[in-house]
Amino acid sequence: MLANIASSRQSLFIKTCILIFGCLFLFDWRALGQVAVRNQGFVPFSEEPINYRSAPVSDPVYKLQQRLDRGEVRLTYESGRGYLKSVLDLLEIPVSSQSLAFSKTSFQFRKISPQTPRALYFNDDVYVGWVKDGKALELISFDPNQGAIFYILDERQAEKPTFERAELDCTQCHVVAATRGVPGVLVRSIYPKTTGTQAAGATSFTTGHQSPLSERFGGWYVTGSTGKQTHMGNVVVQNPEEPEKLDRAAGANLTDLSKKFDTSLYLTAHSDIVAQLVQAHQTQMHNLITLTNYQTRLALHTNAAPKQYETPAEELVRYLLFVDEAPLEGRITGSSSYTKDFAARGPRDSQGRSLRQFDLQKRLFKYPCSYLIYSEAFDSLPGPAKQYVYRRLLEVLTGRDQTPAFAKLTTEDRRAILDILLATKPGLPEEWNQYRIPPKSSSARAATQHHQ
């Protein structure tokens, strides 16, 4: 079973906060034995109807631990990297998703620097953080109903390695405006000093798909090409008196990190820019799904007006459709296989179109509707919120909503997204079916092929 290790009066703990993708929660380390997490303090949403602390979960890490408990699979230990590769394989997280952060944004900050960056990996549902010679893997796993669930895995070799759920204590750090006020994830961009710490007096940014490239990647390594576009990655503050003056040109279009640090220590030599663009979109998408879920359950529990959940649901619709996405000003090219790996996961319609197809010239995706619409978390939205989201999506995609908020979506965009969803998204409301385009008859197809 998953370990929820309670504090012992006779054990010595050292308290510290962990930051994974910018999201903080409190850890305690035993002087001896396994890494432990204290189960104490006030946790937001721990009462009815959310029951964040006590409700059963079924997120991917929880399910993996169940498989481990039943002996169906085993975690394999590798010298130098611990259980990292085995965890990624069992959770089906691609190595090509690796991004490298040299800012000191982890409870293992003493081991993070521009010479030893922290590696982060993700798929649609799970984020994993690894630090060289670190004490634990850091994981955030999204439960369909409860949102972000936090785990650690002791990196010391053990007979039965166990994922431990990390319950939240440091709520003033963890549930913040940048996570939409719910337990969540975020990506930050900072002006880093040569040590990896944030320069005093400098601005920091929370990154989503609305962020211009010029405000992204501070404190991160970035590999790939951006043409004439520049960003904050790969460089550090040189003059503490002017911390926001970076040599952005020096950090652009970098494809080889071997002169920065020993890349052989990592699973891949890349910190792919396309993976980081996807990661930034996905983190805030996750937060909005969780927010809409929570607010709907709270409204139903207290008989509140529908506006309580319709407001975040409307924001969710807009984020799904990338209405506030910052435009790209030229071709973006990744350095690894991530672009191909991500796009290959489909699903596709009869014309081969998919919401995972990239554009990477003017915007992130060719068809601007988030692939997380296929996620269990989206499907688990409470009925009233999901009905609202589907109704609003249909109004926008059929052109009935022509308000300025959705003006960036062309008629072609709307029709393509509608067709892709009709072909690939199970469980759409019945009213969507009237917009299906009937398949061509065999005679019509033959005539079309003859004219071609």
Long-range contacts (C-beta under 8 A, 24 or more apart in sequence): 1-65, 1-69, 2-62, 2-65, 2-162, 2-163, 2-164, 2-165, 3-34, 3-162, 3-163, 3-164, 3-165, 4-37, 4-39, 4-164, 4-165, 4-167, 5-34, 5-36, 5-37, 5-39, 5-164, 6-38, 6-39, 7-36, 7-38, 7-39, 7-40, 11-36, 13-38, 16-107, 17-107, 17-170, 17-173, 18-106, 18-107, 18-108, 18-138, 18-152, 18-166, 19-105, 19-106, 19-107, 20-105, 20-106, 20-120, 20-127, 20-129, 20-138, 20-139, 20-140, 20-185, 21-120, 21-127, 21-129, 21-140, 21-185, 21-186, 21-187, 21-279, 21-283, 22-105, 22-178, 22-185, 22-186, 22-187, 22-188, 22-206, 23-140, 23-148, 23-174, 23-179, 23-184, 23-185, 23-186, 24-170, 24-173, 24-174, 25-150, 25-166, 25-168, 25-169, 25-170, 25-173, 25-174, 26-166, 26-168, 26-169, 26-170, 26-173, 27-107, 27-152, 27-166, 29-135, 34-154, 34-158, 34-162, 34-164, 35-135, 35-136, 35-152, 35-154, 35-164, 36-164, 37-152, 37-164, 37-165, 37-166, 37-167, 38-167, 38-169, 39-167, 40-169, 41-168, 41-169, 41-170, 41-171, 42-171, 43-167, 43-168, 43-169, 43-171, 44-168, 44-171, 44-175, 44-182, 44-183, 45-182, 45-183, 45-294, 48-301, 49-297, 49-298, 49-300, 49-301, 50-146, 50-294, 50-297, 50-298, 52-146, 52-168, 52-183, 53-167, 55-145, 55-146, 57-143, 57-145, 57-146, 57-149, 58-143, 58-144, 58-145, 59-125, 59-126, 59-141, 59-142, 59-143, 59-144, 59-146, 59-149, 60-91, 60-125, 60-126, 60-141, 60-142, 61-91, 61-126, 61-139, 61-141, 61-149, 61-151, 61-163, 62-141, 62-143, 62-149, 62-163, 64-90, 64-91, 64-163, 65-162, 65-163, 68-160, 68-161, 68-162, 75-161, 77-157, 77-161, 80-265, 81-130, 81-267, 82-130, 82-137, 82-155, 82-156, 82-157, 83-137, 83-153, 83-155, 83-161, 84-119, 84-128, 84-130, 84-137, 84-267, 85-267, 87-128, 87-137, 87-139, 87-153, 88-121, 88-128, 88-267, 91-123, 91-126, 91-128, 92-123, 93-121, 93-122, 93-123, 93-126, 93-128, 94-121, 94-123, 94-338, 94-341, 94-342, 95-121, 95-267, 95-268, 96-268, 96-270, 96-272, 96-275, 96-336, 96-337, 96-338, 96-341, 97-121, 97-122, 97-123, 97-272, 97-275, 97-279, 97-338, 97-341, 98-266, 98-267, 98-268, 98-270, 98-271, 98-272, 98-275, 98-336, 99-220, 99-221, 99-271, 99-272, 99-275, 99-276, 99-279, 100-220, 100-221, 100-257, 100-266, 100-271, 101-219, 101-220, 101-221, 102-192, 102-196, 102-219, 102-220, 102-221, 103-188, 103-190, 103-192, 103-196, 103-197, 103-198, 103-218, 103-219, 103-220, 104-195, 104-196, 104-197, 105-188, 105-219, 106-131, 106-138, 107-138, 108-134, 108-135, 108-136, 109-196, 112-196, 113-195, 113-196, 114-192, 114-194, 114-196, 114-236, 114-260, 114-261, 115-260, 115-261, 115-262, 116-261, 116-265, 117-221, 117-261, 117-271, 119-266, 119-267, 120-279, 122-279, 122-282, 124-282, 124-371, 124-372, 124-374, 124-375, 125-375, 125-376, 125-377, 127-185, 132-265, 139-163, 140-185, 142-286, 142-375, 142-377, 143-377, 144-375, 144-376, 144-377, 144-379, 144-380, 145-293, 145-380, 147-182, 147-183, 147-184, 147-286, 147-289, 147-290, 147-293, 147-294, 147-377, 148-182, 148-183, 148-184, 148-185, 148-286, 148-290, 150-183, 178-206, 179-287, 180-284, 180-287, 180-288, 180-290, 180-291, 180-312, 181-291, 182-287, 182-290, 182-291, 182-294, 183-290, 184-283, 184-286, 184-287, 184-290, 185-283, 185-286, 185-287, 186-283, 186-284, 186-287, 187-276, 187-279, 187-280, 187-283, 188-219, 189-215, 189-216, 189-217, 189-218, 189-219, 189-220, 189-232, 190-218, 190-219, 191-218, 191-232, 191-237, 191-243, 191-244, 191-246, 192-218, 192-219, 192-236, 192-237, 193-236, 193-237, 193-240, 194-236, 194-237, 199-237, 199-240, 199-243, 199-244, 200-240, 200-243, 201-243, 202-237, 202-243, 202-244, 203-244, 207-280, 208-280, 208-281, 208-283, 208-284, 209-277, 209-280, 209-281, 209-284, 209-319, 209-322, 209-324, 209-325, 209-326, 209-364, 210-324, 210-325, 210-326, 211-280, 211-326, 212-326, 213-326, 213-328, 213-329, 214-248, 216-276, 216-280, 217-251, 217-273, 217-276, 218-246, 220-271, 220-276, 221-254, 221-257, 221-260, 221-271, 222-251, 222-254, 222-271, 222-273, 222-276, 223-254, 223-255, 223-256, 223-257, 223-269, 223-270, 223-271, 223-272, 223-273, 223-334, 223-335, 223-336, 224-253, 224-254, 224-255, 224-272, 224-273, 224-274, 224-332, 224-333, 224-334, 224-335, 225-253, 225-255, 225-331, 225-332, 225-333, 225-335, 226-252, 226-253, 226-273, 226-330, 226-332, 227-253, 227-329, 227-330, 227-331, 227-332, 228-329, 228-330, 229-328, 229-329, 229-330, 229-332, 234-260, 255-335, 268-336, 270-334, 270-335, 270-336, 270-338, 272-334, 272-335, 272-336, 272-338, 272-339, 273-332, 273-333, 273-334, 273-335, 274-332, 274-333, 274-334, 274-338, 274-339, 274-342, 274-358, 274-360, 275-334, 275-336, 275-338, 275-342, 277-332, 277-364, 278-342, 278-364, 281-322, 281-364, 281-370, 282-372, 284-319, 285-319, 285-320, 285-370, 285-372, 286-372, 286-377, 288-312, 288-315, 288-316, 288-319, 289-316, 289-372, 289-375, 289-377, 289-378, 289-381, 290-377, 291-316, 292-316, 292-381, 292-385, 292-389, 293-377, 293-380, 293-381, 293-382, 293-385, 295-385, 296-381, 296-382, 296-384, 296-385, 297-382, 299-384, 300-382, 300-384, 306-384, 306-388, 309-382, 309-384, 309-385, 309-388, 310-385, 310-388, 313-385, 313-388, 313-389, 313-392, 314-388, 314-392, 316-389, 317-389, 317-392, 317-393, 317-396, 318-405, 318-406, 319-370, 320-369, 320-370, 320-372, 320-373, 320-389, 320-393, 321-368, 321-369, 321-370, 321-393, 321-396, 321-406, 321-409, 321-417, 322-363, 322-364, 322-365, 322-368, 322-369, 322-370, 322-408, 323-405, 323-406, 323-408, 323-409, 325-363, 325-364, 325-368, 325-408, 327-362, 327-363, 328-359, 328-360, 328-361, 328-362, 328-363, 328-364, 330-361, 331-360, 331-361, 332-360, 332-361, 333-360, 346-424, 347-374, 347-424, 348-424, 349-419, 349-420, 349-423, 349-424, 350-423, 351-419, 353-416, 353-419, 353-420, 354-420, 354-424, 355-417, 355-420, 355-424, 367-413, 367-416, 367-417, 367-420, 368-408, 368-409, 368-413, 368-417, 369-417, 369-420, 369-421, 373-421, 373-425, 374-424, 374-425, 379-427, 387-429, 390-428, 390-429, 390-432, 391-429, 393-421, 394-418, 394-429, 394-431, 394-432, 394-435, 397-421, 398-435
